[in-house]
Amino acid sequence: MAEEVVESFTHADHTLLRTLKALLFRPGKLTVEYVAGRRVHYMKPLGLFLVVNLVFFLLATYNAFNQPLSSFLNYNNYTVFGTKEAVQQALTSSGQTLATFQPIFDASMKASSKTYLIILIPLFALMFGVLMWSAHRTFIEHLVFSTHFLSFVLIFFLLQQFLVVLPFIWIIGQLQWEARGDLIASLIGLVFLGFYQARAFRRFYGTGTIWSVFAALLSTVLFAGVIMAYRLILFYKILYLTHS
């Protein structure tokens, strides 16, 4: 990984631009080229992800991987996993109040949600391996596809932040955005990601239109589940490390 980081930042010139163009406008092309051995003109998958992840870490203020403590205390999607009881137990054992712990948790979650994204790559690779089992691809090839896909997701979230979220917050205000705009933007984002996936599936896995669309719809639903699981993992990691 250290080698990939050094190479990415010392050789990221026109190769980076060519790689980003293929990633954004030719879904699945980077993976096709990499697996076929045509790798000279493009960045390596891990190197690309590390560059994109660093930019995302520095610039993302709103991201789908981050959730404040209030969400884990009030939303049924999280409380069914015992988040409310876990917080109460941690506060009781440490002697802290919710008011003092909440800003600590939110700051840690904001940083952690962008730091540990690399663990999503094998999770997505498993998901793609199950959906595309008939394509007879190796797990390494699924990993490459997953790495490229997650790199695109991070870029998409950044573009969504600067082109949609921030302008609308400036127009309608933070409270109105959280009440209405956030859900709408999330749904539109999932639809767009599903469309991207369908095209990427066709190009890399060689699937037909019907199966590509169906697999994209299914993976979009699973994508939301994986993100939720990722948030829960970070929740318990932060909770127990903070009070250990």
Secondary structure in CASP SS format (residue, H / E / C, confidence):
PFRMAT SS
TARGET T0000
AUTHOR 0000-0000-0000
METHOD secondary structure of the structure
MODEL  1
M C 1.00
A H 1.00
E H 1.00
E H 1.00
V H 1.00
V H 1.00
E H 1.00
S H 1.00
F H 1.00
T H 1.00
H C 1.00
A C 1.00
D C 1.00
H H 1.00
T H 1.00
L H 1.00
L H 1.00
R H 1.00
T H 1.00
L H 1.00
K H 1.00
A H 1.00
L H 1.00
L H 1.00
F H 1.00
R C 1.00
P C 1.00
G C 1.00
K H 1.00
L H 1.00
T H 1.00
V H 1.00
E H 1.00
Y H 1.00
V H 1.00
A C 1.00
G C 1.00
R C 1.00
R C 1.00
V C 1.00
H C 1.00
Y C 1.00
M C 1.00
K C 1.00
P H 1.00
L H 1.00
G H 1.00
L H 1.00
F H 1.00
L H 1.00
V H 1.00
V H 1.00
N H 1.00
L H 1.00
V H 1.00
F H 1.00
F H 1.00
L H 1.00
L H 1.00
A C 1.00
T C 1.00
Y C 1.00
N C 1.00
A C 1.00
F C 1.00
N C 1.00
Q C 1.00
P C 1.00
L H 1.00
S H 1.00
S H 1.00
F H 1.00
L H 1.00
N H 1.00
Y C 1.00
N H 1.00
N H 1.00
Y H 1.00
T H 1.00
V C 1.00
F C 1.00
G C 1.00
T H 1.00
K H 1.00
E H 1.00
A H 1.00
V H 1.00
Q H 1.00
Q H 1.00
A H 1.00
L H 1.00
T H 1.00
S H 1.00
S H 1.00
G C 1.00
Q C 1.00
T C 1.00
L H 1.00
A H 1.00
T H 1.00
F H 1.00
Q H 1.00
P H 1.00
I H 1.00
F H 1.00
D H 1.00
A H 1.00
S H 1.00
M H 1.00
K H 1.00
A H 1.00
S H 1.00
S H 1.00
K H 1.00
T H 1.00
Y C 1.00
L H 1.00
I H 1.00
I H 1.00
L H 1.00
I H 1.00
P H 1.00
L H 1.00
F H 1.00
A H 1.00
L H 1.00
M H 1.00
F H 1.00
G H 1.00
V H 1.00
L H 1.00
M C 1.00
W H 1.00
S H 1.00
A H 1.00
H C 1.00
R C 1.00
T C 1.00
F H 1.00
I H 1.00
E H 1.00
H H 1.00
L H 1.00
V H 1.00
F H 1.00
S H 1.00
T H 1.00
H H 1.00
F H 1.00
L H 1.00
S H 1.00
F H 1.00
V H 1.00
L H 1.00
I H 1.00
F H 1.00
F H 1.00
L H 1.00
L H 1.00
Q H 1.00
Q H 1.00
F H 1.00
L H 1.00
V H 1.00
V H 1.00
L H 1.00
P H 1.00
F H 1.00
I H 1.00
W H 1.00
I H 1.00
I H 1.00
G C 1.00
Q H 1.00
L H 1.00
Q H 1.00
W H 1.00
E H 1.00
A H 1.00
R H 1.00
G H 1.00
D H 1.00
L H 1.00
I H 1.00
A H 1.00
S H 1.00
L H 1.00
I H 1.00
G H 1.00
L H 1.00
V H 1.00
F H 1.00
L H 1.00
G H 1.00
F H 1.00
Y H 1.00
Q H 1.00
A H 1.00
R H 1.00
A H 1.00
F H 1.00
R H 1.00
R H 1.00
F H 1.00
Y H 1.00
G C 1.00
T C 1.00
G C 1.00
T H 1.00
I H 1.00
W H 1.00
S H 1.00
V H 1.00
F H 1.00
A H 1.00
A H 1.00
L H 1.00
L H 1.00
S H 1.00
T H 1.00
V H 1.00
L H 1.00
F H 1.00
A H 1.00
G H 1.00
V H 1.00
I H 1.00
M H 1.00
A H 1.00
Y H 1.00
R H 1.00
L H 1.00
I H 1.00
L H 1.00
F H 1.00
Y H 1.00
K H 1.00
I H 1.00
L H 1.00
Y H 1.00
L H 1.00
T H 1.00
H C 1.00
S C 1.00
END
